[in-house]
Amino acid sequence: MPDPTSSAFDHTSVAPSTSVSTQINEDTGRAIVSNRLLVVVWRILIIVASLTGIIMGSKSISDFVAKLLYFTIQSNLILILCIGYAVWATLRNVAGPSPFLKGAATVYISITGLVYNLILAKALAASPLPVGTIIVPFIGGTLSNDLVHIIAPLMAVIDWLLFDVHGRLRWQYPLRWLVYPLAYLAFVLIRGLIVHGPFVYPNLHYPYPFLNVDKIGYSGIALNTLIYGIAFWLIGLVFVVVDRPVLAHFSHKANKE
């Protein structure tokens, strides 16, 4: 039986008299918050936050191209594209990103926030800041870093919690969401074999210490791949667990109201 949530678009209705009447329409509920103006404004703010952080963190076009090596920048760009599509769909009153794609973008940006704040932030805090760097009050980090590592991820998760219809994520999605992180790992390792030396930045042969073959070797990479792979799968699983048994109740309750 075809999976209606696996395409790039949500199915809004299925006519019972057609030959596809046996398909299950999972998009029968409403978001917890369904005010279109609020949804559009919030999602535009997500795009602005993420895009501003990327621009502020890039000194030039070549600098931006170099930083595309980072999972942080890639996941923020994925978020911008997905949320931008969702805004366009809301304004046009058409189907937006599928639960699989919207969930993937949210999981990837969540990974960015968690890895940065739990693993990388302390090391970066010890580095001297350039003159004129804007520090975010209370959070304490630089504005460009905090926008892409903290603010955009938090806003994306809130968006998923409040503005998405729930009960549509499938249990196999967390495993399928690992395809991109594994592809990113392959890209980094292959690039490391080809690029012999730093690219723009002195320490950018490998973008992250836990992917640095020069220091931890391929055995260390294999171990980290296993550890991070399980962790990323669990992050995705948390989204599915929260989506199906918990938030689905509120989505369908809102639909009845």
Summary of the structure (lengths in Angstrom):
residues: 257
radius of gyration: 20.0
end to end distance: 30.9
largest distance: 67.8
contacts: 745
relative contact order: 0.14
helix: 64%
strand: 2%
